[in-house]
Amino acid sequence: MDLNFYRGKKILITGHTGFKGTWMCQALVNAGADVTGYALKAPTNPSLFEMCGLASKMNSVEGDIRDLAHLLQVFAEVQPEIVIHMAAQPIVRDSYKDPVYTYETNVMGTVNICEAVRKNPCVRSFVNVTTDKVYLNKEWLWGYRENEELNGFDPYSNSKSCSELVTSSYKNSFFTDEEYQKNYKVDAPAVTTCRAGNVIGGGDFANDRIIPDCVRAMEKGEDIIVRNPFSTRPYQHVLEPVMTYLLIAKAQYEDKTLAGSYNVGPDDSDCWTTGELVQLFCDKWNAYTKDMGLSEAKWINKHDGGPHEANFLKLDCSLLKNTFNWKPRWNVETTMEKIVEWSAAYLKQEDVVAVMNRQIEEFLG
């Protein structure tokens, strides 16, 4: 992925204060892009976005994706060429606690961003980021393909399935060249949805996610609690989907026939159980931090009887691979080494932004 394309480009990212959004903004700011972010305040404390000091390096707008009037105002002022939509309520367990907010944010938020794109012909490329959990999960052993049935089980997954359907309806109803030529005298924007697997990396402080739970346990000197060590997920470093979204946004900006829906996930060899992943964290952590005076990593199985979550989930990424000659860059072992490097620097109060920038350069190199 060559980010030189983005130098000077006006790009608007929703959800930019979150984990994935921060990594994307850091990479784009480094590349010289003209970045505007639209999101609520950073969702965690501590916050990776605040650690990076990005508010002073880009146009960071505090706004709720449910507020259409404010979103339209920002679009009118910024006139973005490329839009990447990542604002969401992203936690499965939180969606059980507050399903109304989850649907408002993930469904009406998508309606609002699609409406903003519809009313601003400056947008040439639009990517809506959803999740691998949009599919009706049949707990089978092979990966889901883009033409499989959409029907997530829990409120988070289901709301993201709805987000896919909203985007499809807007594409069919409003984002056609005929419609745009009639209203704006320009062709319609290219529109893609991306369905990413489980994303892990340094700087994630969210609740109810396994890697943040591991790092918090190291910070407190406690054992790592694993709720369900036997669930299988497609794990990938945060830079894998972030750079893939940017790859697709660039490609469809230049050739609209490449727009569509794409799974973004690792190879089958990187679909690990949660227990295997935590054991890998422990092994890498203990080897890397042996002489640093940090806690030793150990984990225990402690199922808490929580709400339903999918047990087995894989993605088939053949379409992405064949269309863009794409392949994952870092496997789970390399990914865990990057996580341990970042997290150890964080706990030692070292320069984590320098670690991020080095990892971005390594990934792109």
C-alpha positions as CSV (number, residue, x, y, z in Angstrom):
1,M,0.0,0.0,0.0
2,D,1.4,3.4,-1.1
3,L,-0.1,6.2,0.9
4,N,1.3,8.9,-1.4
5,F,-2.1,9.0,-3.2
6,Y,-3.5,10.5,0.0
7,R,-1.1,13.5,0.2
8,G,-3.3,16.6,0.1
9,K,-6.5,14.6,-0.4
10,K,-9.5,15.6,1.7
11,I,-10.6,12.6,3.7
12,L,-13.3,12.4,6.3
13,I,-13.3,9.6,8.9
14,T,-16.1,8.9,11.3
15,G,-15.2,7.3,14.5
16,H,-11.7,8.7,14.3
17,T,-11.1,8.8,18.1
18,G,-11.5,5.0,18.4
19,F,-8.8,2.3,18.2
20,K,-8.9,1.7,14.5
21,G,-9.7,5.3,13.7
22,T,-6.6,6.5,15.6
23,W,-4.3,4.1,13.7
24,M,-5.8,5.2,10.4
25,C,-5.5,8.9,11.3
26,Q,-1.9,8.5,12.4
27,A,-1.0,6.9,9.1
28,L,-2.8,9.5,7.0
29,V,-1.4,12.4,8.9
30,N,2.1,11.0,8.5
31,A,1.3,10.7,4.7
32,G,0.3,14.4,4.4
33,A,-3.4,13.9,4.0
34,D,-5.9,16.6,4.8
35,V,-7.8,14.6,7.5
36,T,-11.1,15.5,9.2
37,G,-12.5,13.3,11.9
38,Y,-16.1,13.2,13.1
39,A,-16.7,11.4,16.4
40,L,-17.6,11.5,20.0
41,K,-14.9,12.1,22.6
42,A,-12.4,9.2,22.8
43,P,-14.4,6.2,24.0
44,T,-11.7,4.9,26.5
45,N,-9.6,6.2,29.3
46,P,-6.7,6.0,28.6
47,S,-7.1,7.0,25.0
48,L,-4.8,6.2,22.1
49,F,-6.1,9.2,20.2
50,E,-5.1,11.5,23.0
51,M,-1.7,9.8,23.4
52,C,-1.0,10.5,19.7
53,G,-1.9,14.2,20.1
54,L,-3.9,14.0,16.9
55,A,-6.4,16.7,17.7
56,S,-3.7,19.2,17.0
57,K,-2.5,17.6,13.8
58,M,-5.9,17.2,12.0
59,N,-9.4,18.7,11.9
60,S,-11.0,16.8,14.8
61,V,-14.7,17.5,15.1
62,E,-16.6,16.3,18.1
63,G,-20.0,15.1,16.9
64,D,-22.6,12.4,17.3
65,I,-23.2,10.3,14.1
66,R,-26.9,10.3,15.1
67,D,-26.9,14.2,14.6
68,L,-27.7,14.5,10.9
69,A,-27.8,18.3,10.9
70,H,-24.3,18.6,12.4
71,L,-22.9,16.0,10.1
72,L,-24.3,17.8,7.1
73,Q,-22.8,21.1,8.3
74,V,-19.4,19.4,8.6
75,F,-19.6,17.9,5.1
76,A,-20.6,21.3,3.7
77,E,-17.6,23.0,5.3
78,V,-15.0,20.3,4.6
79,Q,-16.1,19.0,1.1
80,P,-14.4,15.7,1.5
81,E,-13.3,13.6,-1.5
82,I,-13.1,10.3,0.4
83,V,-15.3,9.2,3.3
84,I,-14.6,6.2,5.6
85,H,-17.3,5.4,8.0
86,M,-16.2,3.7,11.2
87,A,-18.3,5.3,13.9
88,A,-20.2,2.6,15.8
89,Q,-21.1,1.0,19.1
90,P,-18.7,-1.9,18.6
91,I,-19.0,-4.2,21.6
92,V,-21.2,-7.3,21.5
93,R,-21.8,-7.3,25.3
94,D,-22.6,-3.6,25.4
95,S,-25.2,-4.2,22.7
96,Y,-27.1,-6.5,25.1
97,K,-27.0,-3.8,27.8
98,D,-28.2,-1.0,25.6
99,P,-29.7,-2.3,22.3
100,V,-31.5,0.9,21.5
101,Y,-28.4,3.0,21.5
102,T,-26.6,0.3,19.5
103,Y,-29.3,0.4,16.8
104,E,-29.5,4.2,16.8
105,T,-25.8,4.5,16.3
106,N,-25.1,1.6,13.9
107,V,-28.2,1.8,11.8
108,M,-29.4,5.4,11.8
109,G,-25.7,6.5,11.9
110,T,-25.3,4.7,8.6
111,V,-28.4,6.3,7.2
112,N,-27.0,9.7,8.2
113,I,-23.6,9.2,6.7
114,C,-25.2,7.9,3.5
115,E,-27.5,10.9,3.4
116,A,-24.5,13.2,3.9
117,V,-22.7,11.5,1.0
118,R,-25.8,11.7,-1.2
119,K,-26.1,15.5,-0.7
120,N,-22.4,16.3,-1.3
121,P,-21.2,15.4,-4.8
122,C,-17.7,16.3,-3.7
123,V,-17.4,12.7,-2.4
124,R,-15.9,10.3,-5.0
125,S,-15.2,7.3,-2.8
126,F,-17.1,6.0,0.2
127,V,-16.2,3.0,2.4
128,N,-18.6,1.8,5.1
129,V,-16.8,-0.5,7.7
130,T,-19.0,-3.2,9.2
131,T,-17.9,-6.5,10.7
132,D,-17.4,-10.3,10.0
133,K,-20.4,-10.8,12.4
134,V,-22.9,-9.5,9.8
135,Y,-23.4,-13.1,8.5
136,L,-26.0,-15.6,9.7
137,N,-23.6,-17.7,11.7
138,K,-24.2,-21.4,11.1
139,E,-21.1,-22.4,13.1
140,W,-19.7,-24.2,10.1
141,L,-16.0,-24.8,9.5
142,W,-15.5,-22.9,6.2
143,G,-15.3,-19.1,5.7
144,Y,-18.3,-16.9,5.0
145,R,-18.4,-15.3,1.5
146,E,-19.8,-12.0,0.6
147,N,-22.9,-13.5,-1.0
148,E,-23.9,-15.4,2.2
149,E,-27.1,-14.4,4.1
150,L,-26.8,-11.4,6.4
151,N,-28.5,-11.8,9.8
152,G,-26.3,-11.2,12.9
153,F,-27.6,-12.8,16.1
154,D,-26.9,-10.2,18.8
155,P,-27.9,-6.5,18.7
156,Y,-24.4,-5.4,17.7
157,S,-24.0,-8.0,14.9
158,N,-27.6,-7.5,13.7
159,S,-27.3,-3.7,13.6
160,K,-24.2,-4.1,11.4
161,S,-26.2,-6.4,9.1
162,C,-28.8,-3.6,8.9
163,S,-26.0,-1.2,8.1
164,E,-25.0,-3.3,5.2
165,L,-28.6,-3.3,3.9
166,V,-28.9,0.5,4.4
167,T,-25.8,1.0,2.3
168,S,-27.1,-1.4,-0.4
169,S,-30.4,0.5,-0.6
170,Y,-28.7,3.9,-0.9
171,K,-26.5,2.5,-3.7
172,N,-29.5,1.1,-5.6
173,S,-31.7,4.1,-5.0
174,F,-29.4,7.2,-5.0
175,F,-25.8,6.3,-5.9
176,T,-26.4,5.7,-9.6
177,D,-24.7,7.7,-12.3
178,E,-28.1,8.4,-13.9
179,E,-29.4,9.9,-10.6
180,Y,-26.2,11.9,-9.9
181,Q,-25.9,13.2,-13.5
182,K,-29.5,14.4,-13.2
183,N,-29.0,16.2,-9.9
184,Y,-25.4,17.2,-9.9
185,K,-23.9,16.8,-13.4
186,V,-21.3,14.4,-12.1
187,D,-21.1,10.6,-11.7
188,A,-22.1,9.0,-8.5
189,P,-19.5,8.1,-5.9
190,A,-18.0,4.6,-5.6
191,V,-19.4,2.8,-2.6
192,T,-18.0,-0.3,-0.8
193,T,-18.7,-2.1,2.5
194,C,-15.8,-3.9,4.3
195,R,-16.4,-6.8,6.7
196,A,-13.4,-7.2,8.9
197,G,-12.4,-9.9,11.3
198,N,-11.3,-9.5,14.9
199,V,-8.8,-6.6,15.1
200,I,-6.0,-6.6,17.6
201,G,-3.0,-4.3,18.2
202,G,-1.3,-1.9,20.5
203,G,-3.3,0.8,22.1
204,D,-6.7,-0.8,22.3
205,F,-8.2,0.0,25.7
206,A,-11.8,-1.2,25.1
207,N,-13.8,-3.2,27.6
208,D,-14.6,-6.9,26.9
209,R,-11.8,-7.4,24.4
210,I,-9.2,-10.1,25.0
211,I,-6.0,-8.2,24.2
212,P,-6.9,-5.1,26.3
213,D,-7.9,-7.6,29.1
214,C,-4.4,-9.1,28.8
215,V,-2.6,-5.8,29.1
216,R,-4.8,-4.6,32.0
217,A,-4.0,-7.8,33.8
218,M,-0.2,-7.1,33.3
219,E,-0.7,-3.6,34.5
220,K,-2.3,-4.8,37.7
221,G,-0.1,-7.9,38.2
222,E,-3.0,-10.2,38.0
223,D,-3.9,-13.4,36.1
224,I,-5.6,-13.0,32.7
225,I,-9.3,-14.0,32.9
226,V,-10.5,-15.8,29.8
227,R,-14.3,-16.1,29.5
228,N,-14.4,-18.7,26.6
229,P,-11.1,-20.1,25.6
230,F,-12.6,-22.3,22.8
231,S,-14.3,-19.7,20.6
232,T,-12.5,-19.4,17.2
233,R,-12.0,-16.0,15.6
234,P,-10.1,-14.5,12.6
235,Y,-7.5,-12.4,14.3
236,Q,-5.5,-9.7,12.5
237,H,-3.3,-6.7,13.3
238,V,-5.2,-3.4,13.2
239,L,-3.0,-2.2,10.3
240,E,-4.3,-5.1,8.1
241,P,-7.9,-3.7,7.8
242,V,-6.9,0.0,8.1
243,M,-4.6,-0.3,5.1
244,T,-7.1,-2.4,3.2
245,Y,-9.8,0.2,3.7
246,L,-7.4,2.8,2.3
247,L,-6.4,0.5,-0.5
248,I,-10.0,0.0,-1.6
249,A,-10.9,3.7,-1.1
250,K,-8.1,4.6,-3.5
251,A,-8.8,1.9,-6.0
252,Q,-12.5,2.7,-6.4
253,Y,-11.7,6.4,-6.5
254,E,-9.7,5.6,-9.6
255,D,-11.9,2.8,-11.0
256,K,-15.5,2.7,-9.8
257,T,-16.0,-0.8,-11.1
258,L,-14.0,-2.1,-8.2
259,A,-16.6,-1.0,-5.7
260,G,-18.6,-3.7,-3.9
261,S,-18.5,-5.7,-0.6
262,Y,-15.3,-7.3,0.6
263,N,-14.3,-9.5,3.5
264,V,-11.1,-8.4,5.2
265,G,-9.6,-11.1,7.3
266,P,-6.5,-13.3,7.9
267,D,-5.7,-16.7,6.3
268,D,-7.2,-19.8,7.9
269,S,-4.0,-20.4,9.7
270,D,-4.6,-17.3,11.7
271,C,-8.1,-18.3,12.9
272,W,-7.2,-19.1,16.5
273,T,-9.2,-20.0,19.6
274,T,-9.2,-17.4,22.3
275,G,-7.2,-19.7,24.6
276,E,-4.5,-20.2,22.0
277,L,-4.3,-16.5,21.4
278,V,-3.9,-15.7,25.1
279,Q,-1.3,-18.4,25.5
280,L,0.6,-16.8,22.6
281,F,0.4,-13.4,24.4
282,C,1.8,-15.0,27.6
283,D,4.7,-16.7,25.7
284,K,5.6,-13.5,23.8
285,W,5.2,-11.3,26.8
286,N,7.2,-13.3,29.1
287,A,10.1,-13.7,26.6
288,Y,10.1,-10.0,25.7
289,T,9.7,-8.5,29.2
290,K,11.9,-11.0,31.0
291,D,14.4,-8.3,32.4
292,M,12.0,-5.3,32.4
293,G,10.6,-5.7,35.9
294,L,7.0,-6.2,34.5
295,S,4.5,-8.8,35.6
296,E,4.7,-12.4,34.4
297,A,1.7,-13.4,32.2
298,K,-0.5,-16.3,33.1
299,W,-4.2,-17.0,32.3
300,I,-7.1,-18.9,33.8
301,N,-10.3,-20.2,32.3
302,K,-13.3,-18.6,34.0
303,H,-16.5,-18.7,32.0
304,D,-18.9,-16.1,33.4
305,G,-22.1,-17.3,31.8
306,G,-22.4,-14.2,29.7
307,P,-24.8,-13.6,26.8
308,H,-24.7,-15.5,23.5
309,E,-21.7,-14.9,21.2
310,A,-20.7,-16.8,18.1
311,N,-18.4,-19.7,18.8
312,F,-16.9,-20.4,15.4
313,L,-16.3,-17.7,12.8
314,K,-14.1,-17.5,9.7
315,L,-14.0,-15.3,6.6
316,D,-13.4,-16.3,3.0
317,C,-11.3,-13.4,1.5
318,S,-10.9,-14.8,-2.0
319,L,-12.7,-11.9,-3.6
320,L,-10.4,-9.3,-2.0
321,K,-7.3,-11.4,-2.9
322,N,-8.3,-11.9,-6.5
323,T,-9.6,-8.4,-7.1
324,F,-6.6,-6.4,-5.6
325,N,-3.9,-9.1,-5.6
326,W,-4.1,-8.7,-1.8
327,K,-2.8,-10.9,0.9
328,P,-2.3,-10.5,4.7
329,R,1.1,-9.1,5.7
330,W,1.5,-10.0,9.3
331,N,0.5,-13.4,10.7
332,V,-0.8,-13.8,14.3
333,E,2.7,-14.5,15.7
334,T,4.1,-11.3,14.2
335,T,1.0,-9.4,15.2
336,M,1.5,-10.5,18.9
337,E,5.1,-9.4,18.8
338,K,4.0,-5.9,17.7
339,I,1.3,-5.9,20.5
340,V,3.8,-6.9,23.1
341,E,6.3,-4.3,21.9
342,W,3.7,-1.5,22.1
343,S,2.2,-2.6,25.4
344,A,5.5,-3.0,27.1
345,A,6.5,0.5,26.0
346,Y,3.2,1.8,27.4
347,L,3.6,0.2,30.8
348,K,7.2,1.4,30.9
349,Q,5.9,4.9,30.1
350,E,8.0,5.1,27.0
351,D,7.2,6.8,23.6
352,V,4.3,4.7,22.3
353,V,3.8,7.1,19.3
354,A,7.3,6.4,18.1
355,V,6.5,2.7,18.4
356,M,3.3,3.2,16.3
357,N,5.1,5.2,13.6
358,R,7.8,2.5,13.4
359,Q,5.2,-0.3,13.1
360,I,3.4,1.7,10.4
361,E,6.6,2.1,8.4
362,E,7.4,-1.6,8.9
363,F,4.0,-2.6,7.6
364,L,4.2,-0.4,4.6
365,G,7.8,-1.3,3.9
